[in-house]
């Protein structure tokens, strides 16, 4: 999934801040003074929380992000 700079990225950051899994992982990383939790494969890259090398999108944001990038003529679906 391609995340456009700006609005989508900022919305995901805000959604991550309210997600319990993300908050717990970030707190653990800060306590340990690290950027990656290997057992959970969480990391922070450019202020975005990643899980297993991919942007972690909380459930409440996921549907809208998918619609934004999936239902386009480029995606081959044209909004269907």
PDB file of N, CA, C and O in Angstrom:
ATOM      1  N   UNK A   1       0.843  -1.171   0.000  1.00  0.00           N
ATOM      2  CA  UNK A   1       0.000   0.000   0.000  1.00  0.00           C
ATOM      3  C   UNK A   1       0.885   1.230   0.000  1.00  0.00           C
ATOM      4  O   UNK A   1       1.861   1.297   0.747  1.00  0.00           O
ATOM      5  N   UNK A   2       0.556   2.186  -0.819  1.00  0.00           N
ATOM      6  CA  UNK A   2       1.314   3.437  -0.892  1.00  0.00           C
ATOM      7  C   UNK A   2       0.591   4.472  -0.042  1.00  0.00           C
ATOM      8  O   UNK A   2      -0.606   4.704  -0.211  1.00  0.00           O
ATOM      9  N   UNK A   3       1.320   5.082   0.861  1.00  0.00           N
ATOM     10  CA  UNK A   3       0.754   6.129   1.697  1.00  0.00           C
ATOM     11  C   UNK A   3       1.268   7.464   1.184  1.00  0.00           C
ATOM     12  O   UNK A   3       2.476   7.700   1.158  1.00  0.00           O
ATOM     13  N   UNK A   4       0.358   8.333   0.777  1.00  0.00           N
ATOM     14  CA  UNK A   4       0.760   9.660   0.310  1.00  0.00           C
ATOM     15  C   UNK A   4       1.302  10.465   1.475  1.00  0.00           C
ATOM     16  O   UNK A   4       0.839  10.330   2.607  1.00  0.00           O
ATOM     17  N   UNK A   5       2.279  11.296   1.190  1.00  0.00           N
ATOM     18  CA  UNK A   5       2.790  12.201   2.211  1.00  0.00           C
ATOM     19  C   UNK A   5       1.671  13.142   2.605  1.00  0.00           C
ATOM     20  O   UNK A   5       0.798  13.452   1.794  1.00  0.00           O
ATOM     21  N   UNK A   6       1.693  13.588   3.820  1.00  0.00           N
ATOM     22  CA  UNK A   6       0.711  14.587   4.233  1.00  0.00           C
ATOM     23  C   UNK A   6      -0.466  13.990   4.962  1.00  0.00           C
ATOM     24  O   UNK A   6      -0.315  13.342   5.998  1.00  0.00           O
ATOM     25  N   UNK A   7      -1.647  14.217   4.407  1.00  0.00           N
ATOM     26  CA  UNK A   7      -2.887  13.915   5.100  1.00  0.00           C
ATOM     27  C   UNK A   7      -2.999  12.463   5.563  1.00  0.00           C
ATOM     28  O   UNK A   7      -3.265  12.226   6.742  1.00  0.00           O
ATOM     29  N   UNK A   8      -2.809  11.495   4.688  1.00  0.00           N
ATOM     30  CA  UNK A   8      -2.945  10.086   5.069  1.00  0.00           C
ATOM     31  C   UNK A   8      -1.924   9.706   6.138  1.00  0.00           C
ATOM     32  O   UNK A   8      -2.258   9.032   7.112  1.00  0.00           O
ATOM     33  N   UNK A   9      -0.701  10.134   5.953  1.00  0.00           N
ATOM     34  CA  UNK A   9       0.358   9.815   6.909  1.00  0.00           C
ATOM     35  C   UNK A   9       0.043  10.413   8.282  1.00  0.00           C
ATOM     36  O   UNK A   9       0.217   9.750   9.304  1.00  0.00           O
ATOM     37  N   UNK A  10      -0.413  11.646   8.304  1.00  0.00           N
ATOM     38  CA  UNK A  10      -0.743  12.302   9.578  1.00  0.00           C
ATOM     39  C   UNK A  10      -1.941  11.636  10.242  1.00  0.00           C
ATOM     40  O   UNK A  10      -1.965  11.490  11.464  1.00  0.00           O
ATOM     41  N   UNK A  11      -2.926  11.236   9.463  1.00  0.00           N
ATOM     42  CA  UNK A  11      -4.100  10.560  10.026  1.00  0.00           C
ATOM     43  C   UNK A  11      -3.710   9.221  10.641  1.00  0.00           C
ATOM     44  O   UNK A  11      -4.212   8.852  11.703  1.00  0.00           O
ATOM     45  N   UNK A  12      -2.824   8.500   9.980  1.00  0.00           N
ATOM     46  CA  UNK A  12      -2.378   7.213  10.522  1.00  0.00           C
ATOM     47  C   UNK A  12      -1.599   7.439  11.808  1.00  0.00           C
ATOM     48  O   UNK A  12      -1.773   6.692  12.771  1.00  0.00           O
ATOM     49  N   UNK A  13      -0.745   8.453  11.840  1.00  0.00           N
ATOM     50  CA  UNK A  13       0.006   8.769  13.062  1.00  0.00           C
ATOM     51  C   UNK A  13      -0.946   9.049  14.219  1.00  0.00           C
ATOM     52  O   UNK A  13      -0.759   8.532  15.320  1.00  0.00           O
ATOM     53  N   UNK A  14      -1.964   9.866  13.970  1.00  0.00           N
ATOM     54  CA  UNK A  14      -2.941  10.195  15.034  1.00  0.00           C
ATOM     55  C   UNK A  14      -3.700   8.950  15.474  1.00  0.00           C
ATOM     56  O   UNK A  14      -3.924   8.751  16.668  1.00  0.00           O
ATOM     57  N   UNK A  15      -4.096   8.114  14.523  1.00  0.00           N
ATOM     58  CA  UNK A  15      -4.822   6.889  14.866  1.00  0.00           C
ATOM     59  C   UNK A  15      -3.938   5.945  15.670  1.00  0.00           C
ATOM     60  O   UNK A  15      -4.413   5.282  16.592  1.00  0.00           O
ATOM     61  N   UNK A  16      -2.642   5.881  15.323  1.00  0.00           N
ATOM     62  CA  UNK A  16      -1.713   5.024  16.065  1.00  0.00           C
ATOM     63  C   UNK A  16      -1.602   5.475  17.514  1.00  0.00           C
ATOM     64  O   UNK A  16      -1.491   4.650  18.421  1.00  0.00           O
ATOM     65  N   UNK A  17      -1.633   6.783  17.729  1.00  0.00           N
ATOM     66  CA  UNK A  17      -1.491   7.314  19.084  1.00  0.00           C
ATOM     67  C   UNK A  17      -2.643   6.892  19.987  1.00  0.00           C
ATOM     68  O   UNK A  17      -2.488   6.873  21.208  1.00  0.00           O
ATOM     69  N   UNK A  18      -3.790   6.555  19.415  1.00  0.00           N
ATOM     70  CA  UNK A  18      -4.937   6.129  20.205  1.00  0.00           C
ATOM     71  C   UNK A  18      -5.131   4.625  20.235  1.00  0.00           C
ATOM     72  O   UNK A  18      -6.085   4.135  20.838  1.00  0.00           O
ATOM     73  N   UNK A  19      -4.236   3.884  19.591  1.00  0.00           N
ATOM     74  CA  UNK A  19      -4.356   2.432  19.523  1.00  0.00           C
ATOM     75  C   UNK A  19      -3.583   1.782  20.670  1.00  0.00           C
ATOM     76  O   UNK A  19      -2.391   2.036  20.846  1.00  0.00           O
ATOM     77  N   UNK A  20      -4.261   0.951  21.439  1.00  0.00           N
ATOM     78  CA  UNK A  20      -3.669   0.335  22.630  1.00  0.00           C
ATOM     79  C   UNK A  20      -2.401  -0.471  22.327  1.00  0.00           C
ATOM     80  O   UNK A  20      -1.427  -0.384  23.074  1.00  0.00           O
ATOM     81  N   UNK A  21      -2.402  -1.251  21.243  1.00  0.00           N
ATOM     82  CA  UNK A  21      -1.227  -2.056  20.877  1.00  0.00           C
ATOM     83  C   UNK A  21      -0.021  -1.164  20.592  1.00  0.00           C
ATOM     84  O   UNK A  21       1.095  -1.444  21.031  1.00  0.00           O
ATOM     85  N   UNK A  22      -0.267  -0.091  19.853  1.00  0.00           N
ATOM     86  CA  UNK A  22       0.818   0.824  19.485  1.00  0.00           C
ATOM     87  C   UNK A  22       1.355   1.526  20.722  1.00  0.00           C
ATOM     88  O   UNK A  22       2.567   1.612  20.918  1.00  0.00           O
ATOM     89  N   UNK A  23       0.453   2.028  21.557  1.00  0.00           N
ATOM     90  CA  UNK A  23       0.868   2.745  22.761  1.00  0.00           C
ATOM     91  C   UNK A  23       1.753   1.849  23.629  1.00  0.00           C
ATOM     92  O   UNK A  23       2.788   2.292  24.126  1.00  0.00           O
ATOM     93  N   UNK A  24       1.347   0.594  23.812  1.00  0.00           N
ATOM     94  CA  UNK A  24       2.128  -0.344  24.631  1.00  0.00           C
ATOM     95  C   UNK A  24       3.513  -0.593  24.022  1.00  0.00           C
ATOM     96  O   UNK A  24       4.519  -0.567  24.732  1.00  0.00           O
ATOM     97  N   UNK A  25       3.563  -0.831  22.720  1.00  0.00           N
ATOM     98  CA  UNK A  25       4.843  -1.095  22.052  1.00  0.00           C
ATOM     99  C   UNK A  25       5.771   0.112  22.144  1.00  0.00           C
ATOM    100  O   UNK A  25       6.960  -0.034  22.426  1.00  0.00           O
ATOM    101  N   UNK A  26       5.224   1.311  21.905  1.00  0.00           N
ATOM    102  CA  UNK A  26       6.039   2.527  21.949  1.00  0.00           C
ATOM    103  C   UNK A  26       6.555   2.769  23.368  1.00  0.00           C
ATOM    104  O   UNK A  26       7.714   3.142  23.551  1.00  0.00           O
ATOM    105  N   UNK A  27       5.703   2.560  24.371  1.00  0.00           N
ATOM    106  CA  UNK A  27       6.141   2.729  25.760  1.00  0.00           C
ATOM    107  C   UNK A  27       7.291   1.786  26.093  1.00  0.00           C
ATOM    108  O   UNK A  27       8.258   2.188  26.741  1.00  0.00           O
ATOM    109  N   UNK A  28       7.190   0.539  25.655  1.00  0.00           N
ATOM    110  CA  UNK A  28       8.260  -0.436  25.903  1.00  0.00           C
ATOM    111  C   UNK A  28       9.554  -0.022  25.213  1.00  0.00           C
ATOM    112  O   UNK A  28      10.636  -0.166  25.783  1.00  0.00           O
ATOM    113  N   UNK A  29       9.450   0.486  23.999  1.00  0.00           N
ATOM    114  CA  UNK A  29      10.638   0.916  23.271  1.00  0.00           C
ATOM    115  C   UNK A  29      11.287   2.111  23.956  1.00  0.00           C
ATOM    116  O   UNK A  29      12.512   2.169  24.072  1.00  0.00           O
ATOM    117  N   UNK A  30      10.477   3.063  24.411  1.00  0.00           N
ATOM    118  CA  UNK A  30      11.021   4.243  25.091  1.00  0.00           C
ATOM    119  C   UNK A  30      11.713   3.857  26.392  1.00  0.00           C
ATOM    120  O   UNK A  30      12.790   4.369  26.698  1.00  0.00           O
ATOM    121  N   UNK A  31      11.100   2.951  27.162  1.00  0.00           N
ATOM    122  CA  UNK A  31      11.700   2.497  28.424  1.00  0.00           C
ATOM    123  C   UNK A  31      13.062   1.857  28.188  1.00  0.00           C
ATOM    124  O   UNK A  31      14.006   2.073  28.948  1.00  0.00           O
ATOM    125  N   UNK A  32      13.146   1.066  27.120  1.00  0.00           N
ATOM    126  CA  UNK A  32      14.389   0.361  26.816  1.00  0.00           C
ATOM    127  C   UNK A  32      15.375   1.225  26.033  1.00  0.00           C
ATOM    128  O   UNK A  32      16.535   0.846  25.868  1.00  0.00           O
ATOM    129  N   UNK A  33      14.921   2.390  25.547  1.00  0.00           N
ATOM    130  CA  UNK A  33      15.795   3.276  24.777  1.00  0.00           C
ATOM    131  C   UNK A  33      16.157   2.717  23.415  1.00  0.00           C
ATOM    132  O   UNK A  33      17.263   2.938  22.922  1.00  0.00           O
ATOM    133  N   UNK A  34      15.224   1.988  22.799  1.00  0.00           N
ATOM    134  CA  UNK A  34      15.473   1.368  21.489  1.00  0.00           C
ATOM    135  C   UNK A  34      14.410   1.802  20.488  1.00  0.00           C
ATOM    136  O   UNK A  34      13.384   2.368  20.867  1.00  0.00           O
ATOM    137  N   UNK A  35      14.662   1.533  19.200  1.00  0.00           N
ATOM    138  CA  UNK A  35      13.694   1.863  18.154  1.00  0.00           C
ATOM    139  C   UNK A  35      12.984   0.625  17.620  1.00  0.00           C
ATOM    140  O   UNK A  35      12.087   0.735  16.785  1.00  0.00           O
ATOM    141  N   UNK A  36      13.384  -0.561  18.101  1.00  0.00           N
ATOM    142  CA  UNK A  36      12.788  -1.801  17.612  1.00  0.00           C
ATOM    143  C   UNK A  36      12.589  -2.777  18.757  1.00  0.00           C
ATOM    144  O   UNK A  36      13.466  -2.930  19.607  1.00  0.00           O
ATOM    145  N   UNK A  37      11.430  -3.442  18.782  1.00  0.00           N
ATOM    146  CA  UNK A  37      11.176  -4.553  19.690  1.00  0.00           C
ATOM    147  C   UNK A  37      11.204  -5.815  18.840  1.00  0.00           C
ATOM    148  O   UNK A  37      10.258  -6.086  18.101  1.00  0.00           O
ATOM    149  N   UNK A  38      12.269  -6.579  18.937  1.00  0.00           N
ATOM    150  CA  UNK A  38      12.452  -7.719  18.039  1.00  0.00           C
ATOM    151  C   UNK A  38      11.427  -8.827  18.249  1.00  0.00           C
ATOM    152  O   UNK A  38      10.968  -9.428  17.278  1.00  0.00           O
ATOM    153  N   UNK A  39      11.058  -9.109  19.504  1.00  0.00           N
ATOM    154  CA  UNK A  39      10.116 -10.207  19.719  1.00  0.00           C
ATOM    155  C   UNK A  39       8.750  -9.914  19.105  1.00  0.00           C
ATOM    156  O   UNK A  39       8.051 -10.841  18.696  1.00  0.00           O
ATOM    157  N   UNK A  40       8.364  -8.668  19.036  1.00  0.00           N
ATOM    158  CA  UNK A  40       7.099  -8.275  18.434  1.00  0.00           C
ATOM    159  C   UNK A  40       7.290  -7.692  17.034  1.00  0.00           C
ATOM    160  O   UNK A  40       6.321  -7.498  16.300  1.00  0.00           O
ATOM    161  N   UNK A  41       8.526  -7.419  16.674  1.00  0.00           N
ATOM    162  CA  UNK A  41       8.875  -6.809  15.392  1.00  0.00           C
ATOM    163  C   UNK A  41       8.215  -5.449  15.186  1.00  0.00           C
ATOM    164  O   UNK A  41       7.799  -5.115  14.076  1.00  0.00           O
ATOM    165  N   UNK A  42       8.121  -4.672  16.252  1.00  0.00           N
ATOM    166  CA  UNK A  42       7.628  -3.291  16.182  1.00  0.00           C
ATOM    167  C   UNK A  42       8.827  -2.377  16.005  1.00  0.00           C
ATOM    168  O   UNK A  42       9.889  -2.636  16.571  1.00  0.00           O
ATOM    169  N   UNK A  43       8.677  -1.314  15.232  1.00  0.00           N
ATOM    170  CA  UNK A  43       9.716  -0.304  15.121  1.00  0.00           C
ATOM    171  C   UNK A  43       9.095   1.038  14.778  1.00  0.00           C
ATOM    172  O   UNK A  43       7.951   1.115  14.329  1.00  0.00           O
ATOM    173  N   UNK A  44       9.860   2.082  14.997  1.00  0.00           N
ATOM    174  CA  UNK A  44       9.404   3.424  14.654  1.00  0.00           C
ATOM    175  C   UNK A  44      10.314   3.948  13.558  1.00  0.00           C
ATOM    176  O   UNK A  44      11.536   3.959  13.702  1.00  0.00           O
ATOM    177  N   UNK A  45       9.705   4.382  12.460  1.00  0.00           N
ATOM    178  CA  UNK A  45      10.456   4.896  11.316  1.00  0.00           C
ATOM    179  C   UNK A  45       9.821   6.212  10.882  1.00  0.00           C
ATOM    180  O   UNK A  45       8.661   6.239  10.471  1.00  0.00           O
ATOM    181  N   UNK A  46      10.569   7.285  10.973  1.00  0.00           N
ATOM    182  CA  UNK A  46      10.075   8.620  10.611  1.00  0.00           C
ATOM    183  C   UNK A  46       8.771   8.969  11.330  1.00  0.00           C
ATOM    184  O   UNK A  46       7.875   9.578  10.744  1.00  0.00           O
ATOM    185  N   UNK A  47       8.670   8.579  12.602  1.00  0.00           N
ATOM    186  CA  UNK A  47       7.498   8.906  13.405  1.00  0.00           C
ATOM    187  C   UNK A  47       6.297   8.006  13.181  1.00  0.00           C
ATOM    188  O   UNK A  47       5.253   8.198  13.806  1.00  0.00           O
ATOM    189  N   UNK A  48       6.431   7.025  12.298  1.00  0.00           N
ATOM    190  CA  UNK A  48       5.347   6.083  12.005  1.00  0.00           C
ATOM    191  C   UNK A  48       5.706   4.735  12.626  1.00  0.00           C
ATOM    192  O   UNK A  48       6.834   4.262  12.491  1.00  0.00           O
ATOM    193  N   UNK A  49       4.739   4.121  13.307  1.00  0.00           N
ATOM    194  CA  UNK A  49       4.969   2.816  13.911  1.00  0.00           C
ATOM    195  C   UNK A  49       4.784   1.740  12.843  1.00  0.00           C
ATOM    196  O   UNK A  49       3.785   1.710  12.123  1.00  0.00           O
ATOM    197  N   UNK A  50       5.778   0.862  12.766  1.00  0.00           N
ATOM    198  CA  UNK A  50       5.772  -0.225  11.799  1.00  0.00           C
ATOM    199  C   UNK A  50       5.629  -1.546  12.552  1.00  0.00           C
ATOM    200  O   UNK A  50       6.128  -1.684  13.669  1.00  0.00           O
ATOM    201  N   UNK A  51       4.960  -2.501  11.950  1.00  0.00           N
ATOM    202  CA  UNK A  51       4.833  -3.852  12.504  1.00  0.00           C
ATOM    203  C   UNK A  51       5.252  -4.797  11.394  1.00  0.00           C
ATOM    204  O   UNK A  51       4.674  -4.796  10.307  1.00  0.00           O
ATOM    205  N   UNK A  52       6.262  -5.603  11.680  1.00  0.00           N
ATOM    206  CA  UNK A  52       6.789  -6.562  10.710  1.00  0.00           C
ATOM    207  C   UNK A  52       7.165  -5.887   9.387  1.00  0.00           C
ATOM    208  O   UNK A  52       6.937  -6.440   8.311  1.00  0.00           O
ATOM    209  N   UNK A  53       7.741  -4.691   9.479  1.00  0.00           N
ATOM    210  CA  UNK A  53       8.233  -3.989   8.299  1.00  0.00           C
ATOM    211  C   UNK A  53       7.189  -3.231   7.504  1.00  0.00           C
ATOM    212  O   UNK A  53       7.502  -2.666   6.456  1.00  0.00           O
ATOM    213  N   UNK A  54       5.940  -3.210   7.987  1.00  0.00           N
ATOM    214  CA  UNK A  54       4.864  -2.528   7.273  1.00  0.00           C
ATOM    215  C   UNK A  54       4.221  -1.496   8.186  1.00  0.00           C
ATOM    216  O   UNK A  54       4.243  -1.636   9.408  1.00  0.00           O
ATOM    217  N   UNK A  55       3.649  -0.457   7.585  1.00  0.00           N
ATOM    218  CA  UNK A  55       2.960   0.559   8.370  1.00  0.00           C
ATOM    219  C   UNK A  55       1.795  -0.097   9.092  1.00  0.00           C
ATOM    220  O   UNK A  55       0.959  -0.762   8.479  1.00  0.00           O
ATOM    221  N   UNK A  56       1.752   0.103  10.415  1.00  0.00           N
ATOM    222  CA  UNK A  56       0.646  -0.438  11.205  1.00  0.00           C
ATOM    223  C   UNK A  56      -0.512   0.556  11.128  1.00  0.00           C
ATOM    224  O   UNK A  56      -0.396   1.693  11.584  1.00  0.00           O
ATOM    225  N   UNK A  57      -1.640   0.112  10.542  1.00  0.00           N
ATOM    226  CA  UNK A  57      -2.818   0.954  10.421  1.00  0.00           C
ATOM    227  C   UNK A  57      -3.880   0.407  11.374  1.00  0.00           C
ATOM    228  O   UNK A  57      -4.376  -0.702  11.178  1.00  0.00           O
ATOM    229  N   UNK A  58      -4.234   1.183  12.410  1.00  0.00           N
ATOM    230  CA  UNK A  58      -5.272   0.731  13.333  1.00  0.00           C
ATOM    231  C   UNK A  58      -6.587   0.461  12.605  1.00  0.00           C
ATOM    232  O   UNK A  58      -6.886   1.086  11.588  1.00  0.00           O
ATOM    233  N   UNK A  59      -7.367  -0.480  13.141  1.00  0.00           N
ATOM    234  CA  UNK A  59      -8.602  -0.911  12.488  1.00  0.00           C
ATOM    235  C   UNK A  59      -9.528   0.220  12.084  1.00  0.00           C
ATOM    236  O   UNK A  59     -10.073   0.208  10.981  1.00  0.00           O
ATOM    237  N   UNK A  60      -9.716   1.200  12.964  1.00  0.00           N
ATOM    238  CA  UNK A  60     -10.673   2.265  12.650  1.00  0.00           C
ATOM    239  C   UNK A  60     -10.256   3.093  11.441  1.00  0.00           C
ATOM    240  O   UNK A  60     -11.107   3.687  10.780  1.00  0.00           O
ATOM    241  N   UNK A  61      -8.963   3.142  11.142  1.00  0.00           N
ATOM    242  CA  UNK A  61      -8.475   3.888   9.973  1.00  0.00           C
ATOM    243  C   UNK A  61      -8.344   2.998   8.749  1.00  0.00           C
ATOM    244  O   UNK A  61      -8.349   3.491   7.621  1.00  0.00           O
ATOM    245  N   UNK A  62      -8.227   1.700   8.957  1.00  0.00           N
ATOM    246  CA  UNK A  62      -7.914   0.777   7.871  1.00  0.00           C
ATOM    247  C   UNK A  62      -8.922   0.822   6.731  1.00  0.00           C
ATOM    248  O   UNK A  62      -8.528   0.906   5.568  1.00  0.00           O
ATOM    249  N   UNK A  63     -10.206   0.768   7.040  1.00  0.00           N
ATOM    250  CA  UNK A  63     -11.231   0.754   5.990  1.00  0.00           C
ATOM    251  C   UNK A  63     -11.128   1.988   5.094  1.00  0.00           C
ATOM    252  O   UNK A  63     -11.189   1.878   3.870  1.00  0.00           O
ATOM    253  N   UNK A  64     -10.972   3.153   5.703  1.00  0.00           N
ATOM    254  CA  UNK A  64     -10.909   4.383   4.912  1.00  0.00           C
ATOM    255  C   UNK A  64      -9.645   4.444   4.058  1.00  0.00           C
ATOM    256  O   UNK A  64      -9.695   4.891   2.913  1.00  0.00           O
ATOM    257  N   UNK A  65      -8.521   4.004   4.600  1.00  0.00           N
ATOM    258  CA  UNK A  65      -7.271   3.996   3.831  1.00  0.00           C
ATOM    259  C   UNK A  65      -7.387   3.051   2.642  1.00  0.00           C
ATOM    260  O   UNK A  65      -6.945   3.373   1.539  1.00  0.00           O
ATOM    261  N   UNK A  66      -7.978   1.892   2.868  1.00  0.00           N
ATOM    262  CA  UNK A  66      -8.146   0.930   1.770  1.00  0.00           C
ATOM    263  C   UNK A  66      -9.048   1.522   0.689  1.00  0.00           C
ATOM    264  O   UNK A  66      -8.732   1.439  -0.497  1.00  0.00           O
ATOM    265  N   UNK A  67     -10.161   2.115   1.091  1.00  0.00           N
ATOM    266  CA  UNK A  67     -11.063   2.716   0.106  1.00  0.00           C
ATOM    267  C   UNK A  67     -10.374   3.817  -0.680  1.00  0.00           C
ATOM    268  O   UNK A  67     -10.559   3.929  -1.892  1.00  0.00           O
ATOM    269  N   UNK A  68      -9.587   4.622  -0.001  1.00  0.00           N
ATOM    270  CA  UNK A  68      -8.895   5.723  -0.640  1.00  0.00           C
ATOM    271  C   UNK A  68      -7.949   5.238  -1.730  1.00  0.00           C
ATOM    272  O   UNK A  68      -7.849   5.864  -2.785  1.00  0.00           O
ATOM    273  N   UNK A  69      -7.256   4.129  -1.486  1.00  0.00           N
ATOM    274  CA  UNK A  69      -6.230   3.654  -2.410  1.00  0.00           C
ATOM    275  C   UNK A  69      -6.686   2.490  -3.282  1.00  0.00           C
ATOM    276  O   UNK A  69      -6.000   2.142  -4.243  1.00  0.00           O
ATOM    277  N   UNK A  70      -7.821   1.884  -2.969  1.00  0.00           N
ATOM    278  CA  UNK A  70      -8.285   0.713  -3.693  1.00  0.00           C
ATOM    279  C   UNK A  70      -9.343   1.074  -4.730  1.00  0.00           C
ATOM    280  O   UNK A  70      -9.304   0.571  -5.853  1.00  0.00           O
ATOM    281  N   UNK A  71     -10.274   1.926  -4.371  1.00  0.00           N
ATOM    282  CA  UNK A  71     -11.390   2.267  -5.252  1.00  0.00           C
ATOM    283  C   UNK A  71     -11.046   3.430  -6.179  1.00  0.00           C
ATOM    284  O   UNK A  71     -11.704   4.470  -6.155  1.00  0.00           O
ATOM    285  N   UNK A  72     -10.033   3.247  -6.979  1.00  0.00           N
ATOM    286  CA  UNK A  72      -9.619   4.278  -7.936  1.00  0.00           C
ATOM    287  C   UNK A  72      -9.464   3.630  -9.317  1.00  0.00           C
ATOM    288  O   UNK A  72      -9.301   2.415  -9.420  1.00  0.00           O
ATOM    289  N   UNK A  73      -9.515   4.441 -10.369  1.00  0.00           N
ATOM    290  CA  UNK A  73      -9.290   3.880 -11.706  1.00  0.00           C
ATOM    291  C   UNK A  73      -7.921   3.205 -11.816  1.00  0.00           C
ATOM    292  O   UNK A  73      -7.784   2.204 -12.519  1.00  0.00           O
ATOM    293  N   UNK A  74      -6.915   3.738 -11.135  1.00  0.00           N
ATOM    294  CA  UNK A  74      -5.574   3.135 -11.175  1.00  0.00           C
ATOM    295  C   UNK A  74      -5.600   1.750 -10.518  1.00  0.00           C
ATOM    296  O   UNK A  74      -4.917   0.831 -10.968  1.00  0.00           O
ATOM    297  N   UNK A  75      -6.383   1.612  -9.464  1.00  0.00           N
ATOM    298  CA  UNK A  75      -6.522   0.321  -8.782  1.00  0.00           C
ATOM    299  C   UNK A  75      -7.365  -0.656  -9.559  1.00  0.00           C
ATOM    300  O   UNK A  75      -7.453  -1.832  -9.206  1.00  0.00           O
ATOM    301  N   UNK A  76      -7.997  -0.165 -10.636  1.00  0.00           N
ATOM    302  CA  UNK A  76      -8.772  -1.045 -11.499  1.00  0.00           C
ATOM    303  C   UNK A  76     -10.199  -1.250 -11.048  1.00  0.00           C
ATOM    304  O   UNK A  76     -10.898  -2.091 -11.614  1.00  0.00           O
ATOM    305  N   UNK A  77     -10.665  -0.509 -10.042  1.00  0.00           N
ATOM    306  CA  UNK A  77     -11.996  -0.753  -9.530  1.00  0.00           C
ATOM    307  C   UNK A  77     -12.950   0.418  -9.751  1.00  0.00           C
ATOM    308  O   UNK A  77     -14.164   0.221  -9.701  1.00  0.00           O
ATOM    309  N   UNK A  78     -12.463   1.590  -9.987  1.00  0.00           N
ATOM    310  CA  UNK A  78     -13.300   2.733 -10.304  1.00  0.00           C
ATOM    311  C   UNK A  78     -14.385   3.045  -9.285  1.00  0.00           C
ATOM    312  O   UNK A  78     -15.448   3.551  -9.643  1.00  0.00           O
ATOM    313  N   UNK A  79     -14.123   2.746  -8.014  1.00  0.00           N
ATOM    314  CA  UNK A  79     -15.078   3.077  -6.971  1.00  0.00           C
ATOM    315  C   UNK A  79     -16.132   2.023  -6.710  1.00  0.00           C
ATOM    316  O   UNK A  79     -17.061   2.267  -5.940  1.00  0.00           O
ATOM    317  N   UNK A  80     -16.019   0.875  -7.318  1.00  0.00           N
ATOM    318  CA  UNK A  80     -17.010  -0.205  -7.117  1.00  0.00           C
ATOM    319  C   UNK A  80     -16.684  -1.031  -5.913  1.00  0.00           C
ATOM    320  O   UNK A  80     -17.407  -1.976  -5.598  1.00  0.00           O
TER     321      UNK A  80
END
